[in-house]
């Protein structure tokens, strides 16, 4: 069974990024406004990767992480902003870890897929 990974990132969604990585089922969402509903669904993700800023009209990454934890999501949350301060805010809100740079996302996912395969 594959790990289910959910990415909340406006730029990745806008680009239509798809991640076909053995061992993973990856879904990309343009914002985290419905993160709690998505993560509470029948196919609860194993890993959530969260960007910080997804547009001024949407919740920020730290708000979304805090809401996920309040709702009881106990899965792995990875902060993935290019801004170290934003990653620190998401860690303080309950993220488990942070990528130093968003450019490291694909490498992180490949390593995660190898763990599962």
Secondary structure, 3 states (H helix, E strand, C coil): CCEEEEEECHHHHHHCCCCCCCCEEEEEECCCCCHHHHHCCCCCCCEEEECCCCCCCCCCHHHHHHHHHHCCCCCEEEECCCCHHHHHHHHHHCCCEECCCHHHHHHHHHHHHHHHC
